[in-house]
Amino acid sequence: MKQIIAVHDLSGFGKCSLGVVMPTLAAMGVRACALPTAYLSAHTAFPPCEHAVFLDLTAQMEATLAHWDELHARFDGFYSGFLGAPEQMELLERCLSARRKDGFLAMVDPVMGDGGKPYRTYTPQLCDKMAELSTYADVITPNLTEAAILLGEDYDPAPNRKKAADWLHRLSLEGRRSVILTGLSLTSGTLGAGCFDRTTGAVDFAQAPLAHGVFSGTGDLFASVAFGKLLAGEALPAATQAAVSFVSLAANATLDRGGDPVEGADFEPLLHLLAPHQV
Ligand code: PXL
């Protein structure tokens, strides 16, 4: 059984980050060991409220990694998302440098923003540090907002295939890392992703039926499915297509029951579709 380090916040209300990553990877037969970056009473897409909790866990991260070393814990991969403070990046860079070996898969989802804007806890300094951490990754999964930040370009909510392919190439750092660019709508009524595979140098696109609404946590759901598939040995285009299809199913199921997209997509009843050898 594969075992990975999952570096995300834990948001108590609103399905995202560890609340999505752990069940999704578990359904795919992967054991995710949580290295929480922060605890939030609710994710940041809800309006700011008087009693909102944001607990920075940087100090506990350092100690946790040291404890895991003492236990001689072995990991097959690393998958990071929402980070709580710039100091966490250096810690994670050290963690990745120490663990790099054949067969170890490092995915960095450079979670920084959406809809053309950074999340409210993301300062320019945190964004710079995220770009630095991303250079340690085998594969990154930015959305269009994060891609624009990483490239220093203006946000474009609807790039065409040619522009998306150009961004994918540039984000690959001359082919050193694979890239999945999410939130691409290539035809009306569909949404999906594009990918650049560093092992083949090829660009591919995947699309599925669009679910209207601004969903929270779907980036985490997407990257978790893609990461699980990659760990299982699937090629990047197949992993990308599986993630696109699964997020579309979960988001559309939410709308079908009249759910509120800000609370996240209804992925839990669909997890059986991800069980190894089912899809
Ligand atoms: O899904 C990304 C994410 C993760 N964690 C927290 C967030 C968000 C996006 O809003 O607020 C706390």
Boltz pocket constraint, residues with backbone or C-beta under 6 A from the ligand:
constraints:
  - pocket:
      binder: B
      contacts: [[A, 9], [A, 11], [A, 16], [A, 17], [A, 40], [A, 42], [A, 43], [A, 44], [A, 45], [A, 82], [A, 111], [A, 119], [A, 216], [A, 217], [A, 218], [A, 219], [A, 220]]
      max_distance: 6.0
